Amino acid sequence: LEHPHSVDKVAAFSSPTQNEEDYTCTALHPDGLILCAGTSKGATRIWDLKGGTIAGSLSGHEGAVTCLAFSNNGYHLVHSSEGA
């Protein structure tokens, strides 16, 4: 099966330093241009893969983000975490 989007860039996540959070899970948007990454400190980072920048961040979880998923049409993102 061929993917409708070609990959001409590879994003690299560096190892976190002592004060940064670890990435715990990821989800790729259906259009292939947005990557979400959950962190060990309860945040979700939204990466613009075309621009190579963080486009946004979601917070509110007390525990590590354990799962991320986009809806089929890409309009919704769900995320879950450990703990309360």
N, CA and C atoms as an extended XYZ file, in Angstrom:
252
Properties=species:S:1:pos:R:3:atomname:S:1:resname:S:1:resid:I:1 pbc="F F F"
N         0.831       -1.182        0.000 N   LEU     1
C         0.000        0.000        0.000 CA  LEU     1
C         0.875        1.244        0.000 C   LEU     1
N         0.528        2.185       -0.828 N   GLU     2
C         1.261        3.442       -0.875 CA  GLU     2
C         0.546        4.491       -0.033 C   GLU     2
N         1.328        5.267        0.691 N   HIS     3
C         0.769        6.366        1.479 CA  HIS     3
C         0.629        7.567        0.550 C   HIS     3
N        -0.454        8.324        0.646 N   PRO     4
C        -0.669        9.445       -0.266 CA  PRO     4
C         0.299       10.606       -0.064 C   PRO     4
N         1.063       10.605        1.019 N   HIS     5
C         1.992       11.695        1.295 CA  HIS     5
C         3.412       11.166        1.257 C   HIS     5
N         4.293       11.881        0.588 N   SER     6
C         5.691       11.465        0.585 CA  SER     6
C         6.391       12.087        1.786 C   SER     6
N         7.415       11.422        2.237 N   VAL     7
C         8.173       11.917        3.378 CA  VAL     7
C         9.494       12.467        2.859 C   VAL     7
N         9.701       13.759        3.045 N   ASP     8
C        10.967       14.342        2.628 CA  ASP     8
C        11.740       14.911        3.810 C   ASP     8
N        11.199       14.804        5.003 N   LYS     9
C        11.817       15.282        6.221 CA  LYS     9
C        11.588       14.270        7.317 C   LYS     9
N        12.546       14.133        8.168 N   VAL    10
C        12.394       13.254        9.319 CA  VAL    10
C        12.577       14.109       10.564 C   VAL    10
N        11.615       14.063       11.464 N   ALA    11
C        11.712       14.807       12.721 CA  ALA    11
C        12.456       13.948       13.732 C   ALA    11
N        13.338       14.560       14.470 N   ALA    12
C        14.078       13.839       15.501 CA  ALA    12
C        13.759       14.451       16.849 C   ALA    12
N        13.420       13.598       17.792 N   PHE    13
C        13.176       14.037       19.147 CA  PHE    13
C        14.439       13.768       19.944 C   PHE    13
N        14.993       14.805       20.528 N   SER    14
C        16.203       14.616       21.316 CA  SER    14
C        15.863       14.020       22.669 C   SER    14
N        16.857       13.426       23.294 N   SER    15
C        16.667       12.883       24.636 CA  SER    15
C        16.410       14.025       25.599 C   SER    15
N        15.436       13.873       26.486 N   PRO    16
C        15.126       14.958       27.415 CA  PRO    16
C        16.239       15.154       28.437 C   PRO    16
N        16.374       16.393       28.884 N   THR    17
C        17.311       16.674       29.964 CA  THR    17
C        16.602       16.401       31.285 C   THR    17
N        17.290       16.606       32.370 N   GLN    18
C        16.738       16.281       33.688 CA  GLN    18
C        15.431       17.009       33.974 C   GLN    18
N        15.259       18.234       33.521 N   ASN    19
C        14.068       19.026       33.835 CA  ASN    19
C        12.953       18.888       32.801 C   ASN    19
N        13.203       18.174       31.715 N   GLU    20
C        12.194       18.015       30.682 CA  GLU    20
C        11.439       16.709       30.862 C   GLU    20
N        10.337       16.587       30.161 N   GLU    21
C         9.533       15.380       30.251 CA  GLU    21
C         9.889       14.399       29.142 C   GLU    21
N         9.660       13.126       29.404 N   ASP    22
C         9.843       12.084       28.395 CA  ASP    22
C         8.593       12.024       27.523 C   ASP    22
N         8.758       11.632       26.253 N   TYR    23
C         7.611       11.383       25.385 CA  TYR    23
C         7.134        9.962       25.635 C   TYR    23
N         5.840        9.789       25.814 N   THR    24
C         5.282        8.493       26.189 CA  THR    24
C         4.458        7.838       25.089 C   THR    24
N         3.912        8.619       24.152 N   CYS    25
C         3.105        8.067       23.068 CA  CYS    25
C         2.971        9.121       21.974 C   CYS    25
N         2.577        8.691       20.787 N   THR    26
C         2.408        9.620       19.669 CA  THR    26
C         1.178        9.247       18.853 C   THR    26
N         0.696       10.217       18.071 N   ALA    27
C        -0.384        9.978       17.105 CA  ALA    27
C        -0.134       10.886       15.908 C   ALA    27
N        -0.241       10.331       14.708 N   LEU    28
C        -0.065       11.084       13.483 CA  LEU    28
C        -1.426       11.452       12.912 C   LEU    28
N        -1.619       12.740       12.595 N   HIS    29
C        -2.865       13.222       11.998 CA  HIS    29
C        -3.083       12.518       10.655 C   HIS    29
N        -4.330       12.276       10.263 N   PRO    30
C        -4.604       11.602        8.993 CA  PRO    30
C        -3.974       12.281        7.767 C   PRO    30
N        -3.738       13.589        7.804 N   ASP    31
C        -3.129       14.244        6.644 CA  ASP    31
C        -1.604       14.127        6.642 C   ASP    31
N        -1.031       13.561        7.715 N   GLY    32
C         0.401       13.361        7.789 CA  GLY    32
C         1.213       14.594        8.096 C   GLY    32
N         0.574       15.705        8.409 N   LEU    33
C         1.293       16.964        8.627 CA  LEU    33
C         1.385       17.374       10.090 C   LEU    33
N         0.677       16.682       10.969 N   ILE    34
C         0.674       17.015       12.394 CA  ILE    34
C         0.979       15.750       13.186 C   ILE    34
N         1.879       15.877       14.149 N   LEU    35
C         2.195       14.780       15.052 CA  LEU    35
C         1.954       15.258       16.468 C   LEU    35
N         1.221       14.482       17.236 N   CYS    36
C         1.017       14.788       18.652 CA  CYS    36
C         1.850       13.815       19.469 C   CYS    36
N         2.454       14.334       20.535 N   ALA    37
C         3.279       13.508       21.417 CA  ALA    37
C         2.857       13.745       22.853 C   ALA    37
N         2.510       12.676       23.562 N   GLY    38
C         2.160       12.758       24.974 CA  GLY    38
C         3.433       12.734       25.809 C   GLY    38
N         3.385       13.350       26.985 N   THR    39
C         4.571       13.408       27.834 CA  THR    39
C         4.327       12.756       29.191 C   THR    39
N         5.428       12.512       29.877 N   SER    40
C         5.369       11.908       31.205 CA  SER    40
C         4.823       12.866       32.255 C   SER    40
N         4.766       14.153       31.937 N   LYS    41
C         4.265       15.152       32.888 CA  LYS    41
C         2.845       15.604       32.567 C   LYS    41
N         2.125       14.847       31.743 N   GLY    42
C         0.715       15.114       31.501 CA  GLY    42
C         0.388       16.106       30.414 C   GLY    42
N         1.353       16.463       29.599 N   ALA    43
C         1.097       17.415       28.507 CA  ALA    43
C         1.037       16.673       27.176 C   ALA    43
N         0.392       17.287       26.196 N   THR    44
C         0.383       16.794       24.829 CA  THR    44
C         0.940       17.899       23.951 C   THR    44
N         2.028       17.617       23.253 N   ARG    45
C         2.648       18.576       22.342 CA  ARG    45
C         2.127       18.322       20.934 C   ARG    45
N         1.826       19.391       20.217 N   ILE    46
C         1.311       19.304       18.851 CA  ILE    46
C         2.389       19.863       17.922 C   ILE    46
N         2.959       18.990       17.095 N   TRP    47
C         4.047       19.360       16.203 CA  TRP    47
C         3.537       19.593       14.787 C   TRP    47
N         3.961       20.700       14.188 N   ASP    48
C         3.739       20.976       12.773 CA  ASP    48
C         4.928       20.362       12.040 C   ASP    48
N         4.725       19.228       11.375 N   LEU    49
C         5.836       18.532       10.751 CA  LEU    49
C         6.379       19.261        9.534 C   LEU    49
N         5.538       19.978        8.842 N   LYS    50
C         6.007       20.717        7.671 CA  LYS    50
C         6.936       21.857        8.093 C   LYS    50
N         6.552       22.572        9.144 N   GLY    51
C         7.365       23.687        9.620 CA  GLY    51
C         8.430       23.283       10.624 C   GLY    51
N         8.288       22.079       11.193 N   GLY    52
C         9.253       21.595       12.169 CA  GLY    52
C         9.187       22.309       13.505 C   GLY    52
N         7.997       22.795       13.875 N   THR    53
C         7.853       23.546       15.119 CA  THR    53
C         6.712       22.985       15.964 C   THR    53
N         6.708       23.349       17.240 N   ILE    54
C         5.579       23.002       18.094 CA  ILE    54
C         4.471       24.014       17.815 C   ILE    54
N         3.325       23.519       17.364 N   ALA    55
C         2.202       24.385       17.010 CA  ALA    55
C         1.311       24.674       18.206 C   ALA    55
N         1.388       23.836       19.229 N   GLY    56
C         0.545       24.039       20.394 CA  GLY    56
C         0.815       22.993       21.445 C   GLY    56
N         0.124       23.134       22.560 N   SER    57
C         0.283       22.208       23.670 CA  SER    57
C        -1.031       22.125       24.437 C   SER    57
N        -1.350       20.936       24.900 N   LEU    58
C        -2.530       20.718       25.736 CA  LEU    58
C        -2.047       20.236       27.095 C   LEU    58
N        -2.683       20.695       28.147 N   SER    59
C        -2.294       20.255       29.494 CA  SER    59
C        -3.542       19.925       30.286 C   SER    59
N        -3.344       19.481       31.518 N   GLY    60
C        -4.484       19.189       32.366 CA  GLY    60
C        -4.444       17.812       32.984 C   GLY    60
N        -3.666       16.905       32.413 N   HIS    61
C        -3.544       15.577       33.007 CA  HIS    61
C        -2.577       15.633       34.180 C   HIS    61
N        -2.880       14.891       35.232 N   GLU    62
C        -1.989       14.839       36.385 CA  GLU    62
C        -0.900       13.789       36.210 C   GLU    62
N        -1.189       12.727       35.456 N   GLY    63
C        -0.217       11.672       35.221 CA  GLY    63
C         0.258       11.681       33.786 C   GLY    63
N         1.122       10.741       33.477 N   ALA    64
C         1.672       10.626       32.128 CA  ALA    64
C         0.574       10.361       31.107 C   ALA    64
N         0.678       10.980       29.946 N   VAL    65
C        -0.255       10.710       28.850 CA  VAL    65
C         0.086        9.321       28.307 C   VAL    65
N        -0.904        8.442       28.247 N   THR    66
C        -0.662        7.052       27.865 CA  THR    66
C        -1.186        6.683       26.484 C   THR    66
N        -2.097        7.490       25.944 N   CYS    67
C        -2.694        7.136       24.656 CA  CYS    67
C        -3.171        8.395       23.943 C   CYS    67
N        -2.937        8.455       22.638 N   LEU    68
C        -3.408        9.551       21.785 CA  LEU    68
C        -4.021        8.947       20.529 C   LEU    68
N        -5.090        9.550       20.017 N   ALA    69
C        -5.697        9.080       18.772 CA  ALA    69
C        -6.475       10.210       18.121 C   ALA    69
N        -6.338       10.318       16.805 N   PHE    70
C        -7.141       11.250       16.019 CA  PHE    70
C        -8.373       10.525       15.493 C   PHE    70
N        -9.471       11.264       15.312 N   SER    71
C       -10.633       10.696       14.634 CA  SER    71
C       -10.268       10.494       13.166 C   SER    71
N       -11.033        9.673       12.466 N   ASN    72
C       -10.741        9.396       11.054 CA  ASN    72
C       -10.680       10.650       10.202 C   ASN    72
N       -11.536       11.637       10.503 N   ASN    73
C       -11.532       12.866        9.708 CA  ASN    73
C       -10.508       13.886       10.215 C   ASN    73
N        -9.851       13.592       11.340 N   GLY    74
C        -8.811       14.475       11.860 CA  GLY    74
C        -9.321       15.667       12.639 C   GLY    74
N       -10.621       15.771       12.837 N   TYR    75
C       -11.185       16.926       13.540 CA  TYR    75
C       -11.038       16.836       15.052 C   TYR    75
N       -10.869       15.618       15.576 N   HIS    76
C       -10.816       15.443       17.030 CA  HIS    76
C        -9.571       14.659       17.424 C   HIS    76
N        -9.040       15.013       18.584 N   LEU    77
C        -7.935       14.289       19.193 CA  LEU    77
C        -8.371       13.875       20.591 C   LEU    77
N        -8.193       12.618       20.920 N   VAL    78
C        -8.469       12.169       22.287 CA  VAL    78
C        -7.146       11.773       22.917 C   VAL    78
N        -7.066       12.018       24.223 N   HIS    79
C        -5.863       11.623       24.945 CA  HIS    79
C        -6.270       11.183       26.339 C   HIS    79
N        -5.543       10.189       26.843 N   SER    80
C        -5.827        9.669       28.178 CA  SER    80
C        -4.523        9.637       28.968 C   SER    80
N        -4.667        9.474       30.294 N   SER    81
C        -3.469        9.506       31.141 CA  SER    81
C        -3.598        8.545       32.307 C   SER    81
N        -2.479        8.361       32.986 N   GLU    82
C        -2.453        7.586       34.226 CA  GLU    82
C        -3.070        8.406       35.342 C   GLU    82
N        -3.585        7.742       36.341 N   GLY    83
C        -4.057        8.445       37.539 CA  GLY    83
C        -5.379        9.163       37.363 C   GLY    83
N        -5.670       10.013       38.325 N   ALA    84
C        -6.944       10.735       38.371 CA  ALA    84
C        -7.004       11.898       37.425 C   ALA    84
